[in-house]
Amino acid sequence: MEAGGQRRRWEYCWIALCISFLLGIGHQVSAQIRYSVPEEVKEGSAVGNIAKDLGLEVSSLVDRQFRIVSGSKEELFQINQENGVLYVHKKIDRESVCAGSGVCMVNLKTVIENPLEMHYVEVEISDINDHSPSFPEKEQRLRIYENTLPGADYQLQAAKDPDSGKNSIRSYKLSPNDHFEIRVRESDEDKMPFLVLKKAVDREITTTYKLILTAVDGGNPPRSGTLNITIIVLDINDNRPVFSRESYSVTLSENSVIGTMVVRVNATDMDEGTNSDIEYSFSTLNSKVHEVFELDQVTGEIRVKGEVDFEDTEVYKLDIQASDKGHPPMSGKSRIVIKIIDVNDNRPEIEITSLSKNIPEDSKPGTVISLVSVTDKDAGINGKVICQLSKNIPFELKPSFKDNMYSLVTKDRLDREMNSRYDITITASDLGQPSLTASTTLSVQISDVNDNAPEFLLNPLDLYLMENNAAGSSIISVSASDRDTAENAVISYHIIRGDGTKGDLSSFLNANSETGAIHALKSFDFETMKTGQFHVLATDSGTPSLSSNVTVNVFILDQNDNVPVILYPVSANGSAEGVEEIPRNVNAGHLVTKVRAYDADIGYNGWLLFSLQEVSDHSLFGLDRYTGQIRTLRSFTETDEAQHKLLILVKDNGNVSLSATATVIVKVVEPKEAFAASDVKNTVKHEEENNVTFFLIITLGSVSVLFVISIIVLIVMQCSKSTDYSSKYLQDTNYDGTLCHSIQYRSGDKRYMLVGPRMSIGSTIVPGSNGNTLVIPDRRRRDSGEVRGCELY
């Protein structure tokens, strides 16, 4: 067992020896190379040729991958594999690479392969004078008492310079002055500056000294840094307070109010701080002075404390002392002479009796409101009093038989709606010098009487109401105002019932007596009634009550609520169906028949368009969408059928379109049969056309009568109005396969027209309005001053 273990140990040693031998063959370490380079050189500057110094072939450097594998973290250096030169890769700052003033070395490890070799390179970074001395702070403050003896010293901040060697700090300099100098103490490598007092200072002459300390290094050229030194001279109590005057003489009116400042004494102390804090005090033992006057210990103000009466004392003499708070304190004294001046010191007194607080607005001029008496405790000219009232009020003072007695009466008519309350100021002034004045204010309320009728803001009102309104719904709300108050301003509304003539809507309406909301009792139909009128009466609750009324002109607006009516073709049983026969030999464009229709609505609601819904052969017949004419599109051939059915759709252009249909059966016959049947057909067709003509005559006649009546009504309304503002309805009829309507009306300074199809008017459609509304230029000038209002429901 031991022989086997020993054999294995020899085998392990032999393997380790072989591996060490092989590693020794593969790795070769050369001697170190050392270079020196100054800091702050440009990037790319050459440090040394490593390949040349190591004896390496320059041509094999690229293939052998000559490179730096370790060194500084910032990769300050790189090797050019083309020529083996070590160069500066990044700008070098010695102070950031090496701290301190010793030698700054950067160790590099280079590798070259095939065979693998390692070489160590040391680069010394030499210092240049690239930093100026700097102080930790820009300013240093020192405090020195003014009694400090010369020779005292004070340590100052030491400057720092990151450079080393001769580029570090060499000396300190102090700006020129008479009281201070600089002294430097050296310890190890540091130089500590001290400020030395060489001449005593006086705070009363100079309170602050500002000096500049300069630190200079040993570079070439030298660099420097500065420190601002502020020296504050501290005070000692070596000056006593001094008053601005040795004595003061002032005057004071009697009866001066408490707190009135009489005089302000002022003493100064050239010291500072507590040594210059001054306290004032009385040095007079007279108790009357202490009762009448008080002295502010800080400000030196003497104010009135008690009653000042000329009849009691004419002159006051006060002794004042000023003391500082130094140790020990120092003081100074001054005298004040106060002369009292007699004045008119009693104000008039006003007494009001029999005051009436509420005065009806219909009170007559001369109505007595109250009695006023005025007294003044002074005698002679100082006791004479003049009374006055505030201006621009309908009241006046009438003097009584007794002096200083007055009556306050109304001067003009009163109007509560103009002013419901008067604050009457009575001013009494005596004739003393200076004059004293007293005043008092009376508040008089003006009570309301019912002297204003309700008023409507606009009269008349124009209401544009859509037809088919819901019965019982509100169509407009009228509102009147009453300038009176309380019950006199409570308004109730009622509809004035008319005589039932045409256009009178009062029987179809109901008014809410409290709110003025007008409700329609029925639904209105534009085709039955286009305009109407009613009157609303507004009555207040006063005694007696007053009232006024407003006229409301109602204009019914059309809705698309009528289905087109087929006038032709119409069969014997009343259905819209007809039969037309045409010869087979007719050419393209031949008029087969014309579908006629009518819509009771107006504008776009009555504008009818025709379209083919069903046709057996679309290539044979065409329909004009505006006129309803059916024409052949080509000639008939032998293969065409003998009978064709056409379903015609007639619809209006309302927002919700309504429509009707008509059926036309076209029979194609031979020319001889068509000629034989033409007489019979013409007779029947003539009778049908007569019926159609009869209906058209009745329709056009009705429209014309309505048109004339509308013109007459509008002319009468226009003549009854004071301005050019009006609303007009004009009705016109145009027939081209369908009956069309148009309505013109005026709103403000614009006229509008609702038109049907194929109507030519030299105007443009109003943007944002209904598509069938046109604006017609108005060449009449509209007078200003009246505004018309309307509500649309």
WOUR-V914130 format. One record per residue. RES is the residue in one letter. OMEGA is omega in radians with two decimals (none if undefined). Layout:
BEGIN
{{RES:OMEGA} {RES:OMEGA}}
END
This chain:
BEGIN
{{M:-3.13} {E:3.13} {A:3.13} {G:-3.14} {G:-3.14} {Q:3.13} {R:-3.13} {R:3.14} {R:3.08} {W:3.12} {E:3.13} {Y:-3.14} {C:3.12} {W:3.11} {I:-3.13} {A:3.11} {L:3.13} {C:-3.13} {I:3.13} {S:3.12} {F:3.13} {L:3.11} {L:3.11} {G:3.11} {I:-3.05} {G:-3.06} {H:3.07} {Q:-3.11} {V:-3.11} {S:3.13} {A:-3.13} {Q:3.06} {I:-3.10} {R:3.10} {Y:3.10} {S:3.13} {V:3.11} {P:3.10} {E:3.05} {E:3.07} {V:-3.11} {K:3.06} {E:-3.11} {G:3.14} {S:-3.10} {A:3.08} {V:3.12} {G:3.14} {N:-3.08} {I:-3.11} {A:-3.13} {K:-3.09} {D:3.13} {L:-3.14} {G:-3.13} {L:3.07} {E:-3.11} {V:-3.06} {S:-3.09} {S:-3.06} {L:-3.11} {V:-3.11} {D:-3.10} {R:3.04} {Q:3.11} {F:-3.03} {R:3.06} {I:-3.11} {V:3.08} {S:-3.13} {G:3.13} {S:-3.11} {K:-3.06} {E:3.13} {E:-3.12} {L:-3.06} {F:3.06} {Q:3.11} {I:3.03} {N:-3.09} {Q:3.12} {E:-3.07} {N:3.09} {G:-3.11} {V:3.01} {L:-3.07} {Y:-3.14} {V:-3.12} {H:3.11} {K:-3.13} {K:-3.00} {I:3.02} {D:-3.05} {R:-3.07} {E:3.10} {S:3.13} {V:-3.09} {C:3.07} {A:3.12} {G:-3.05} {S:-3.14} {G:-3.14} {V:-3.12} {C:-3.12} {M:3.03} {V:-3.11} {N:-3.13} {L:3.06} {K:-3.11} {T:-3.11} {V:3.01} {I:-2.99} {E:3.05} {N:-0.10} {P:-3.10} {L:3.12} {E:3.09} {M:3.11} {H:-3.13} {Y:-3.11} {V:3.04} {E:3.13} {V:3.10} {E:3.10} {I:-3.13} {S:-3.04} {D:2.95} {I:-3.09} {N:-3.10} {D:3.08} {H:3.07} {S:3.05} {P:3.12} {S:3.12} {F:3.12} {P:3.12} {E:-3.12} {K:-3.06} {E:3.05} {Q:-3.11} {R:3.08} {L:3.10} {R:-3.07} {I:3.06} {Y:-3.07} {E:3.11} {N:3.10} {T:-3.09} {L:3.08} {P:-3.13} {G:3.12} {A:-3.13} {D:-3.08} {Y:-3.10} {Q:3.12} {L:3.09} {Q:3.07} {A:3.12} {A:3.10} {K:3.09} {D:-3.11} {P:3.13} {D:-3.08} {S:3.08} {G:-3.10} {K:-3.14} {N:3.12} {S:-3.03} {I:-3.12} {R:-3.06} {S:3.06} {Y:3.11} {K:3.14} {L:3.13} {S:-3.06} {P:3.07} {N:-3.06} {D:-2.97} {H:-3.03} {F:3.05} {E:-3.08} {I:3.09} {R:-3.05} {V:3.07} {R:-3.10} {E:3.07} {S:-3.03} {D:-3.13} {E:-3.10} {D:3.06} {K:-3.07} {M:3.13} {P:3.08} {F:3.08} {L:-3.05} {V:3.06} {L:-3.13} {K:3.12} {K:-3.08} {A:-3.13} {V:3.12} {D:-3.06} {R:-3.14} {E:3.08} {I:3.14} {T:-3.09} {T:-3.05} {T:3.04} {Y:3.10} {K:-3.10} {L:3.11} {I:3.08} {L:-3.09} {T:3.06} {A:-3.06} {V:3.09} {D:-3.05} {G:3.14} {G:3.13} {N:0.03} {P:-3.11} {P:3.04} {R:-3.06} {S:3.04} {G:-3.03} {T:3.07} {L:3.09} {N:-3.12} {I:3.07} {T:-3.11} {I:-3.13} {I:-3.12} {V:-3.12} {L:-2.99} {D:2.90} {I:-3.04} {N:-3.13} {D:3.12} {N:3.12} {R:3.09} {P:3.13} {V:3.10} {F:3.12} {S:3.06} {R:3.07} {E:3.08} {S:-3.13} {Y:3.07} {S:-3.10} {V:3.08} {T:-3.11} {L:3.11} {S:3.10} {E:-3.14} {N:3.05} {S:-3.07} {V:3.13} {I:-3.09} {G:3.12} {T:-3.13} {M:-3.13} {V:-3.12} {V:3.08} {R:3.12} {V:-3.08} {N:3.05} {A:-3.11} {T:3.11} {D:-3.06} {M:3.09} {D:3.12} {E:-3.13} {G:3.13} {T:3.11} {N:3.13} {S:3.07} {D:-3.01} {I:3.01} {E:-3.13} {Y:3.12} {S:3.04} {F:2.98} {S:3.12} {T:-3.13} {L:-3.12} {N:-3.10} {S:3.14} {K:3.12} {V:-3.12} {H:3.12} {E:-3.03} {V:-3.02} {F:3.03} {E:-3.08} {L:3.06} {D:-3.06} {Q:-3.07} {V:-3.04} {T:-3.10} {G:3.14} {E:3.05} {I:-3.08} {R:3.12} {V:-3.12} {K:-3.14} {G:-3.09} {E:3.08} {V:-3.06} {D:-3.12} {F:-3.12} {E:-3.14} {D:-3.12} {T:-3.12} {E:-3.07} {V:3.04} {Y:3.08} {K:-3.06} {L:3.03} {D:-3.08} {I:3.09} {Q:3.08} {A:-3.11} {S:3.06} {D:-3.07} {K:3.12} {G:3.12} {H:-0.07} {P:-3.14} {P:3.10} {M:-3.03} {S:3.05} {G:-3.06} {K:3.08} {S:3.14} {R:3.12} {I:3.11} {V:-3.10} {I:3.12} {K:-3.11} {I:-3.14} {I:3.12} {D:-3.12} {V:3.02} {N:-2.90} {D:3.09} {N:-3.13} {R:3.06} {P:3.10} {E:-3.08} {I:3.11} {E:-3.12} {I:3.08} {T:3.08} {S:-3.13} {L:3.03} {S:-3.04} {K:-3.10} {N:-3.12} {I:3.08} {P:-3.09} {E:3.12} {D:3.09} {S:-3.12} {K:3.05} {P:-3.11} {G:3.11} {T:-3.10} {V:3.13} {I:-3.13} {S:3.07} {L:-3.07} {V:3.05} {S:-3.06} {V:3.09} {T:3.08} {D:-3.08} {K:3.12} {D:-3.13} {A:3.09} {G:-3.10} {I:3.12} {N:3.14} {G:3.09} {K:-3.02} {V:3.03} {I:-3.12} {C:3.12} {Q:3.04} {L:3.04} {S:-3.01} {K:3.03} {N:3.04} {I:-3.09} {P:3.13} {F:3.10} {E:3.08} {L:3.07} {K:-3.11} {P:3.12} {S:3.12} {F:-3.12} {K:-3.12} {D:3.08} {N:3.04} {M:-3.08} {Y:3.02} {S:3.09} {L:-3.05} {V:3.07} {T:-3.12} {K:-3.10} {D:3.05} {R:3.14} {L:3.10} {D:-3.10} {R:-3.11} {E:3.07} {M:-3.13} {N:-3.07} {S:-3.12} {R:3.09} {Y:2.99} {D:-3.03} {I:3.12} {T:3.09} {I:-3.10} {T:3.10} {A:-3.12} {S:3.06} {D:-3.07} {L:3.11} {G:3.13} {Q:-0.05} {P:-3.10} {S:3.06} {L:-3.04} {T:3.02} {A:-3.12} {S:3.05} {T:-3.07} {T:3.07} {L:3.07} {S:-3.12} {V:3.10} {Q:3.10} {I:-3.13} {S:-3.00} {D:2.89} {V:-3.05} {N:-3.11} {D:3.11} {N:3.08} {A:3.07} {P:-3.12} {E:3.02} {F:-3.12} {L:3.13} {L:3.09} {N:0.08} {P:3.06} {L:3.07} {D:-3.13} {L:3.07} {Y:-2.98} {L:3.06} {M:3.07} {E:3.14} {N:3.07} {N:-3.13} {A:3.12} {A:-3.13} {G:-3.14} {S:3.13} {S:-3.13} {I:3.12} {I:3.08} {S:3.13} {V:-3.11} {S:3.09} {A:3.12} {S:-3.14} {D:-3.07} {R:3.07} {D:-3.10} {T:3.12} {A:-3.09} {E:3.14} {N:-3.12} {A:3.10} {V:-2.99} {I:2.99} {S:-3.04} {Y:3.11} {H:3.06} {I:3.10} {I:-3.12} {R:-3.10} {G:-3.11} {D:3.09} {G:3.12} {T:-3.13} {K:-3.13} {G:3.10} {D:-3.08} {L:-3.01} {S:-3.11} {S:-3.12} {F:-3.02} {L:3.07} {N:-3.08} {A:2.99} {N:-3.00} {S:-3.09} {E:-3.03} {T:-3.08} {G:3.11} {A:-3.13} {I:-3.14} {H:3.09} {A:3.13} {L:-3.14} {K:3.06} {S:-3.09} {F:-3.11} {D:-3.11} {F:-3.10} {E:3.11} {T:-3.10} {M:-3.11} {K:3.14} {T:3.09} {G:-3.07} {Q:2.99} {F:-3.07} {H:3.12} {V:-3.13} {L:3.08} {A:-3.06} {T:3.09} {D:-3.07} {S:3.13} {G:3.12} {T:-0.12} {P:-3.11} {S:3.08} {L:-3.07} {S:3.03} {S:-3.11} {N:3.10} {V:3.11} {T:3.12} {V:3.07} {N:-3.07} {V:3.09} {F:-3.12} {I:3.14} {L:-3.03} {D:2.95} {Q:-3.14} {N:-3.08} {D:3.14} {N:3.11} {V:3.08} {P:3.13} {V:3.11} {I:3.08} {L:3.08} {Y:0.09} {P:3.04} {V:-3.12} {S:-3.09} {A:-3.11} {N:3.07} {G:3.12} {S:-3.12} {A:-3.11} {E:3.13} {G:3.14} {V:3.10} {E:3.10} {E:3.12} {I:3.10} {P:-3.14} {R:-3.02} {N:3.12} {V:-3.12} {N:3.08} {A:-3.13} {G:-3.13} {H:3.13} {L:3.12} {V:3.11} {T:-3.13} {K:3.11} {V:-3.12} {R:-3.12} {A:-3.10} {Y:3.08} {D:-3.08} {A:3.10} {D:-3.12} {I:3.07} {G:-3.14} {Y:3.10} {N:3.14} {G:3.12} {W:-3.04} {L:3.06} {L:-3.09} {F:3.09} {S:3.11} {L:3.10} {Q:-3.14} {E:3.07} {V:-3.09} {S:-3.13} {D:-3.08} {H:-3.09} {S:-3.05} {L:-2.97} {F:3.07} {G:-3.07} {L:3.05} {D:-3.01} {R:-3.12} {Y:-3.04} {T:-3.10} {G:3.14} {Q:3.09} {I:-3.13} {R:3.09} {T:3.13} {L:3.11} {R:3.09} {S:3.13} {F:3.07} {T:-3.11} {E:-3.08} {T:3.13} {D:3.14} {E:-3.09} {A:-3.11} {Q:-3.11} {H:3.13} {K:3.13} {L:3.06} {L:-3.06} {I:3.06} {L:3.10} {V:-3.13} {K:3.12} {D:-3.06} {N:3.07} {G:3.11} {N:2.97} {V:-2.97} {S:3.03} {L:-3.02} {S:3.03} {A:-3.12} {T:3.07} {A:-3.13} {T:3.09} {V:3.08} {I:-3.12} {V:3.09} {K:3.12} {V:-3.10} {V:3.08} {E:-3.06} {P:-3.11} {K:-3.14} {E:3.12} {A:3.14} {F:-3.13} {A:-3.10} {A:-3.05} {S:-3.12} {D:3.13} {V:-3.10} {K:-3.13} {N:3.12} {T:3.13} {V:-3.10} {K:3.12} {H:3.11} {E:3.13} {E:3.14} {E:3.08} {N:3.11} {N:3.12} {V:3.14} {T:3.12} {F:3.12} {F:3.14} {L:-3.13} {I:3.13} {I:-3.12} {T:-3.12} {L:3.12} {G:3.13} {S:3.14} {V:-3.13} {S:3.12} {V:3.10} {L:3.13} {F:-3.12} {V:-3.14} {I:3.13} {S:3.13} {I:-3.12} {I:-3.14} {V:-3.12} {L:3.10} {I:3.12} {V:3.12} {M:-3.12} {Q:-3.12} {C:-3.10} {S:-3.10} {K:-3.07} {S:-3.08} {T:-3.12} {D:-3.06} {Y:-3.13} {S:3.07} {S:-3.04} {K:3.00} {Y:3.02} {L:-3.09} {Q:-3.10} {D:-3.11} {T:3.07} {N:-3.06} {Y:3.05} {D:-3.06} {G:3.05} {T:3.10} {L:-3.09} {C:-3.13} {H:3.02} {S:3.10} {I:3.02} {Q:3.02} {Y:-3.09} {R:3.05} {S:-3.11} {G:-3.13} {D:3.14} {K:2.99} {R:-3.13} {Y:3.07} {M:3.00} {L:-3.00} {V:3.05} {G:-3.05} {P:3.00} {R:3.11} {M:-3.03} {S:3.10} {I:-3.08} {G:-3.11} {S:3.14} {T:3.11} {I:-3.14} {V:3.10} {P:3.10} {G:3.13} {S:3.08} {N:-3.06} {G:-3.10} {N:3.13} {T:3.13} {L:3.06} {V:3.13} {I:-3.12} {P:-3.11} {D:-3.08} {R:3.09} {R:3.11} {R:-3.09} {R:3.13} {D:3.10} {S:3.06} {G:3.11} {E:-3.13} {V:3.11} {R:-3.13} {G:3.09} {C:3.05} {E:-3.11} {L:-3.13} {Y:none}}
END
